[in-house]
Amino acid sequence: MRLSPIVRLIAGTTLIRLAFAATTGLGMDESYMVTAGRILSLGYFDHPPASWWLSWVAAHLFGTEASWVVRLPFILLFALSQVLMWRITRRLADQRAAFWAVVAFNLSPVFGITTGTWVLPDGPLDAALLAAALCLLHALPATGRRALGWWAATGLCAGLALFSKYSAVLTIGGAFLYLVASRPHRHWLARPEPYVAAVLALAVFSPVLIWNTTHGWASFAFQGDRASGLRFRPLIPIQVWGGEALFVLPWIWLPMIILFLRGFRRGWEERLLVWLAAPPIVVFALISAWSSQRVLFHWAAPGYLMLFPLLGRAIAERVDVAWVRRTVAGSAILVLVSITVIATQNQFDWLGGRLATVMRSDPTAEGLDWTSLRNDLAARDLLPPGTVAAALNWRDAGKIGRGLGPDATMLCLNIDARQFGVADPLRAFAGQDVLVLVLGPVDKAVVEAKPWFQTVEVLPSTSVRLDGRVLRTVTVLRGRGLLPRP
């Protein structure tokens, strides 16, 4: 049986992602989510539960935290996202445009590589937002029970998006703005169906509210603090849009922005998509102008997500032009070469230490699971059952805890402990001896660790290694009598 092009595309790219997932270790944020998320909870300090639950379920279902296992739900969700992207574009245009929309979706690194593979909230977020957009496209022209069904589905999907990442509220806000601005569909604001959808979305999101009420609204406070600031910097939004262009790919981003601006004057389906896209693209840029913290470039990705159907139609109309074909082919080659270089370097270390001579540190370590720490410390009898280990910040705690494995309890000796401070609060281990692992020289490690213990003992150091080559040196300390506060 001959498979359709879209089926071959989704199957082929899914297999590539599985191979990439199996040949690279978890990055810093991924390691943090897997390590700090080993204790199941209704809510988490950084983000809502969806991505934490997905990696936890996969690890327990397969009995391992292997990279490809904890990434598998996110790879499958991206396959679903491709199907949804294809369906949405089919409503705007034809099958050819839908195919090219999915191709572009795969080629954009912020979607095709990070969202499509890594253990991050963006995977379930994008799938839920696309599902909500598709349901809304069906709901707006519908009548009677059919309309109620599509609106209910829209609400459930919107709730799942909120259950994945708080920024989903911006896209949901875009849907409301569309209803206000669209004369043909404004009547829905006087009907019960949208409010049924809102109630269902809130019901799906309710575990996050319950968790926050019992944890001092910690998660909301943390995310809200990122938008706070006193100094106005009017040029920073331009920098943010430039960074977003790099993450999306400049030759994809620029046509998207042109189509975005034109879309407000097109048919209702296209106008709906640009209204859904507008809040993340605009709001995060505005926040960057006064935020005291850096706005990360991938935060606005849900906005660009909604523009791929428009881009797919534009590519389909021009794909016979030579430079368009060359751009698509060149983008595919760029992405495939990039992930091949990363994967083979992590497997064979063919670059050796040459990267370290160019950069301050060898980035190869970031793409490895630091299992060499576990092997070395276990050989020295420093990892008996029930070991309590600690790092001095949440980033190192994620990578080190991931390397030590789930049998070791990982603490974070820092005021900013993120989810580590919630899952394993220091007060529960007060007075205990702790194995402290610190990236850095011994003298500095002792100075930073000493306030957390009654006494500190220096042990022989260990290292993160790849085929015998040392990538990171790790100071090993024995902290006697943990103090819950420094």
C-alpha positions, -999 to 999 in steps of 0.1 A, spaced: 0 0 0 14 34 -10 14 59 19 5 95 14 32 121 14 20 135 48 21 101 64 56 95 51 67 129 63 54 124 98 66 88 101 101 98 88 106 128 110 94 109 140 120 82 134 147 108 131 136 123 164 137 89 181 172 84 169 183 119 180 167 113 214 184 80 219 219 93 210 219 125 230 216 130 268 192 153 284 200 190 285 201 212 316 164 221 316 154 185 307 176 170 334 161 195 359 125 185 350 132 148 352 152 149 384 131 173 403 99 157 389 106 123 403 80 130 430 46 132 415 26 163 424 -6 183 415 16 213 407 52 223 403 72 254 411 81 264 375 53 252 353 20 233 354 21 195 356 17 183 320 53 179 310 64 167 344 37 140 344 46 129 309 82 122 317 73 106 350 47 82 335 72 72 307 100 65 332 77 44 353 61 26 324 94 15 309 112 12 342 141 35 331 149 72 328 168 66 295 168 97 273 146 82 246 121 70 271 114 103 289 114 121 256 91 96 239 58 113 249 71 146 235 81 131 202 47 114 199 30 147 208 49 164 180 37 138 156 2 146 168 9 184 163 19 177 127 -14 160 121 -32 190 137 -12 215 117 -21 196 85 -58 196 94 -58 233 102 -41 242 70 -65 220 50 -93 243 63 -76 274 50 -62 260 17 -56 226 1 -37 194 8 -6 207 -10 -5 238 13 -10 216 43 19 194 34 43 224 31 30 239 64 41 207 81 74 207 63 81 242 75 70 233 110 96 205 110 124 227 97 120 255 123 145 246 150 125 259 179 97 236 169 112 207 150 142 201 174 134 215 208 96 213 211 96 181 190 121 162 210 130 176 244 114 173 278 99 207 280 64 222 286 63 234 249 55 199 235 21 194 252 15 231 250 17 233 212 -3 201 207 -31 214 229 -31 249 213 -33 235 178 -61 212 189 -80 241 205 -75 262 173 -88 234 151 -119 230 174 -125 267 174 -124 267 136 -151 241 136 -171 258 164 -175 293 150 -196 284 119 -214 256 137 -250 256 151 -270 237 176 -256 207 194 -228 205 170 -217 240 181 -219 231 218 -198 200 211 -170 219 193 -170 247 219 -167 221 247 -138 205 229 -122 239 225 -125 245 262 -110 211 271 -81 216 247 -75 252 261 -75 237 296 -49 212 285 -28 241 271 -30 259 304 -22 226 322 10 226 301 23 262 304 9 294 319 16 314 287 -13 296 270 -35 323 285 -21 347 259 -33 326 230 -67 321 247 -68 359 251 -62 362 214 -93 341 208 -114 365 229 -100 395 211 -109 379 178 -145 375 190 -146 411 200 -131 423 167 -150 400 143 -184 413 134 -196 379 119 -187 360 151 -192 386 178 -227 372 186 -210 343 203 -201 365 233 -239 367 240 -243 329 238 -235 303 266 -212 281 245 -180 301 250 -186 303 287 -191 265 288 -157 263 272 -142 286 298 -156 266 326 -143 234 312 -109 250 307 -109 261 343 -119 226 355 -89 211 336 -66 237 351 -80 234 386 -53 210 400 -28 238 394 -50 262 414 -53 237 442 -16 232 444 -9 269 444 -34 276 472 -15 252 494 20 264 484 16 302 489 9 308 452 46 301 446 43 292 410 22 322 400 45 345 420 76 330 403 63 335 368 48 369 376 81 382 389 96 376 355 74 404 341 84 429 369 108 457 365 113 495 368 136 505 339 121 511 305 144 500 276 126 507 243 151 489 220 151 456 238 119 443 220 138 446 187 165 424 202 139 399 213 123 397 179 158 392 164 164 363 187 130 348 179 139 351 142 171 331 148 152 304 168 125 302 141 150 307 112 152 341 97 140 330 62 109 314 78 104 343 104 103 372 79 77 357 55 57 348 86 57 384 99 46 397 65 18 371 63 9 380 99 4 417 91 -16 409 60 -37 383 77 -58 409 96 -74 419 62 -81 383 49 -108 358 54 -121 349 89 -101 317 93 -69 336 86 -79 365 108 -86 341 136 -51 326 133 -34 360 134 -54 370 164 -43 338 181 -7 346 171 -6 382 181 -6 382 219 25 360 225 45 378 198 36 413 210 32 408 248 66 391 254 83 418 233 66 445 254 75 428 287 111 427 276 112 465 275 108 468 313 114 433 327 143 430 351 149 395 338 158 383 303 128 373 281 138 340 265 133 339 228 112 306 227 85 321 250 67 336 220 69 304 200 31 297 204 25 329 184 45 317 154 30 283 158 -3 297 145 13 312 114 26 280 98 -7 274 79 -4 308 63 33 300 55 24 266 41 -1 282 16 25 308 6 51 281 -1 26 259 -21 19 289 -43 56 295 -50 72 261 -46 79 259 -84 102 289 -81 138 278 -79 149 299 -49 119 287 -28 128 251 -35 165 258 -27 156 275 6 135 246 17 161 220 7 189 241 23 169 243 55 164 206 56 201 200 51 210 225 78 188 209 104 199 173 95 236 182 95 232 200 129 215 172 147 239 146 131 269 166 144 254 169 179 245 132 180 277 118 167 298 141 189 280 128 219 285 92 208 320 92 194 336 125 206 351 130 172 358 167 179 378 158 210 387 189 230 387 212 200 354 228 211 369 237 244 397 256 228 371 278 210 346 282 238 350 288 275 340 253 283 332 222 263 295 222 254 296 184 248 290 180 285 256 196 282 245 169 258 256 140 280 239 122 309 265 124 336 265 87 344 303 87 349 297 104 383 275 75 394 299 49 382 329 65 399 312 73 432 296 39 434 330 23 429 342 43 459 312 32 480 299 67 482 265 59 468 250 34 493 212 29 492 194 60 506 222 84 496 213 120 500 233 142 476 233 179 470 244 206 446 247 244 450 222 255 424 192 240 406 209 237 372 238 216 386 213 197 408 194 186 377 224 174 357 241 157 387 209 142 400 201 128 366 236 113 365 233 97 399 200 81 391 166 79 409 180 59 438 198 90 452 178 119 468 189 152 453 189 184 473 196 220 462 215 242 487 204 275 474 176 300 483 165 296 446 160 259 447 130 258 423 111 225 424 139 208 444 129 230 474 93 218 471 99 181 464 126 176 490 127 206 514 159 209 534 141 209 567 132 173 562 169 164 561 181 186 589 210 171 608 218 145 582 251 139 564 250 148 527 273 141 497 279 175 482 289 177 445 302 210 432 313 220 397 344 241 404 376 242 424 379 228 459 385 261 478 355 278 463 333 248 468 342 246 505 335 283 510 300 280 494 290 247 510 303 254 545 274 277 557 250 248 551 266 223 575 281 220 609 314 207 593 326 200 558 350 172 548 369 173 515 369 140 495 388 131 463 372 148 433 354 131 405 346 141 369 322 140 340 339 120 313 334 109 277 355 80 265 381 88 292 383 126 284 375 148 313 347 174 305 340 187 339 358 183 372 335 178 402 345 186 438 332 160 463 325 170 499 310 153 528 287 177 547 281 168 583 249 179 600 228 197 574 214 231 584 180 239 568 192 275 563 227 288 558 
